Amino acid sequence: MRSTTVRRLGYVATALAALGPLAACGDTPGGGGGGGSLAALRSAERSTDRAESVRVRSTLSYGKALSLSSYGALRWDDGVTGHLTIRYTGGTLAAAMRKAGTSSLRARYLPDAYYARMSDTFARRAGGRHWIRYAYADLARGGDGLGMYLKDQMSNTTPNQSVKMLLASGDVRRVGAERVHGTVATHYRGRVRVAALAGRDSGLSARELAALKRQLDQAEVSTETVDLWIDHRNLLVKKVERADTAQGSLVSTAHYRDYGVRIAAKAPPAADTQDFTRLARSGGIGGAR
């Protein structure tokens, strides 16, 4: 497989494990968010941030290109740390991953890098090493905008980021009370428009707000709708994001539970790890077709 294809597959594997907000720009409908909804979301943002860890189960579909499911746990008290198992369930990109010998993978997050554990078939074609390391700094130097976008995704993948995104948009309304995981939760809905984003009430720093706007621009999405469900503890228990893109509809659903769970993650053995940039430069899995 040529290095360009290796790079594309690597970027795909990285992006799909992120589970962070695929923010997009779109027209904001009239009305805007009420003060009560914004106040409730501010409480949810603080409570979720203080929880510091959570178990997550999610699904994602992206036009005809891809569908996947994933589960695992994440911690965010000192950078993002955790682990996910991702299963590719359909689409042309999933078919390409299966052709490279990987229908599912395990992923680990550390504050400075993301690791993807590929299949034995992939390892035989990639110098015998199973784990690919994606340093966030290297992703930011991707060169085509996608790398910086993925870097932002990797470092902002915690559940409270979606709450911050709606607060920054200022456009949110209360839909009603619904049951999620057997408990009553309040459903909020909003849409995001780049020009309307503001850091004042969202808890986003100037740097975080700039990164969010960059994500919106680079995702090339025309509209984005975000639905959040907040439970009686002011914790986010469900998130659904919908976007229309040039490649088709994107729908991401995540369920969160067991806030405060203990999570440990460490880098895989160096002898079984290959750096993605080195793999791409070398042509990587030369025997794959």
N, C-alpha and C positions, 0 to 999 in steps of 0.2 A: 504494500500500500504506500502510495506516495505521501510525502510529509504534509501536503495540503489536506489530504483526506484524514490523516492521523490527527492533525490539528482540529479539523471540524468535528470529528468524532469525540475528541477530547473535550472540546468546548461544550458539545451537546451533553456529554456525561456530567460535566460540571454544572451546567445551568439547571438541569432537571433535578438535581439533588438539592438545589438551593432552598426551595420552599419559601423564599422571601417574596415580598410584594413586587409583582411585575407591574410597576406603575405606568400609567399612560395618560396622555392628554386628551381631553374631549370637552364638549360644550357642557357647561354646568346648567342644569335646569333651574327655572325660577324658584324663588322661595328662600333657599339657603337653610342652614342649620339653626335650630332653635337653641336658646341659651341652655335649656334643661338637657338636651342631647349632648351638647358640647361639654357641659359640666360633668355629665355621667361618663363620657369618654375620657376626660382628663383624670377622673378617679380610676378608671379602668387602666389607663396607661401607667399610672403610678403603682397600682397594685400588681399589675403584670410584671413591671420592671423589678419590683422588690422580690417577687417570687423566685427569680434567678434561674429557674430550670423548669422543664416540662416534657412530658411524653407527647409525641405527635404522630398522627396517621393522616395521610393525604392522598389525593388523586389529582392528576393533571392531564388535560387533553389540549392539543395544539393543532387544530385543523386536521389535515390528512397526514401531517408529518409525524405525530407522536401521541401516544397515551401511556401513562405509567401510574404506578401506585408505590407508596413508600411508607415506612414506619420507623420509629426510633425515638431518640431523646436528645434534647439540646440544653445547654447551659450558657448563660450570657453575663455572668458576674464579672468576668475579666476577659473580654473577647469571647467569640463563639467557640464552644467546645461541645463535642458530642458525637453521636453516631447515627447512621441511617442505613436501612436496607431498601434498595430501589429495584423494582421489577418493571421491565419494559413490556407493555401489554399490547401495543399495536402501533401502526404507522410506518412510514417509509424510513424514518431515522431509527426506529426500533429494529426494523429489518436489517439495516446496515450494522447496528450493534450486534445483532445475532449472527450476522455473517462473519463478523470479527470474533465470534466465539463468546459473546457476552449478552445473555438475555436478562441478567440481573447482576447487581453489584452491591458490595458493602462500602460504605463511605464513613470517613472519620473527619471531624472538624477539629482543628487546633487554631489558636489565635492568629497564627501567621500563615497557615496553609490548609489546604483541603486534600484528602487522600482518597483515591478510589481503588478498590480491590477488584481487579479484573479476573477473568477466567483462566484456567490452565492453558486453554487454546491460545488466548491472547498472549499469555506470558511466553509461550514457546516462540511466538513471532516477535516478541519485544525484548529479546535478550535474556529471557528466563526469569524476569521479575514480574511479580503479580500486582504490586501497588504502584500507582501513578501519583506523584506529588504535584499539586498545582499551587505554587506560591502566589499569594494574593498580589504581591508586588509585580510578579511576572505577568499575571493576568492583566494588570493595569497597563502594561506595555504591549498589549495585544496588537496595536497598530491600526485596527479597522473599526474602533469604537466598541466592538463586541467585548474585547478584553476588559476595558474599563467598566463596562456594564456588568460583566460577570464578577469582577472584583467587588463592586458595590453590592451585588446580590449576595455573595458569600459572606461579607462582613456585616450584613444587615438582614439576617434571616430569622430573627426572633419574633415571637407573636406580637409584642408591643409595637413593632414597626408599622404594622397595618393600622393600629389605633392612631399612631402619630401621623400617618399619612392622611387619614380622614380629618384629624384636627387641623393639619396644615391646609387642607382644602377649604375648611370652613363651611362645607356643604354636606350636612348630615341630618337625617331625620329619624325619629323613632317609629318603627313599623308596628311593634306590638310584642306581646309575650308569647313564647313558644317553648316547647320542651326539647331539650338537647341532652342526650345521655341520661334521660330519666329525671332531669331537674328543670325547673322553669328558668328560662333565660330571656333577656330583653334583646330584641332584634333591632339593629340600627342599619341604615343604608345610606350611602353617599356616593358621589362621583368626584373625580379629581380633574382639575384643569390647571395646567402648568402656570399660567399667568396669575392664577388666584392663590397659589401656594404662599403661605407665610409662616415664619417660624415662631412668631410671638406667642401663640396659644397652643402650640403643638408639643413643646418640650424639645424640639429639634434645635441643635446648635446651627450656626451659620454654615459650618462645614457639612453637617448632615443634610441640611436643606439643599445645599448646592449639589450634593451627591444624589439626592432624590430627584431634583430637577433634571440632572444628567440622565438618570435612569429613564425618566419619562420621555425625554427627547430621543434617546438611543433605542428605546424599545419600538419606536415607529408605530405606535398604537393610536388609533383615532379616538376611541372612547374607552373608559374604564369605570366599572361599577364595583363597589366593594360592599359586601354585607358582613356584619359582625354580630355575634351573639355573646352577650355579657351575662354572667351568672350573678347570684346574690352576693358573692364574695368580691364582686367587681373584677372578675377574671375573665379573659377571653376564652371561650370554650369552642367556638366554631368560626371559621372564616371562609367566605366564598368570593372569589374575584373573577370577573368576566371582562373580556376585552375583545375588540375586533381588530385584527391585524391584517397586514398585507398577505400573510400566509394562511389566514383563516381565523376562526374563533378560538380564543384561548379561555379555558375555564380551569381554575385551580380551587380545590376545596381542601381545607385542613381542619382536623378535630384535635383539640388539646385537652389533656387530662393529667392528673397527678403532678400538679405544680409543686415545686420544691423537692422533687425526686433527686436522689443522689446519683451523680453521673461521673464516670471516669473515662477518659480517653487519652491515649498516648500515641505517639508516632509509630508506624510499623517498623519492623527491623530494616535497617539501612541496606542490608545485603539483599533484601527482597523488594526494594523500592527504586523506581526510576523517576527522575525529574522529567516533567512533561516537556519543558523547553528543549532538553537534550534529546528526548525521544523524537520530537518533531524535527529537529535539525538533522538527525541521523537518518531520517526516512522511516524509523520505527519498525512497524510490523511488515517488513518487505514482502513476506509471503502471502499476505492476505489479498483477496480479490472481492 
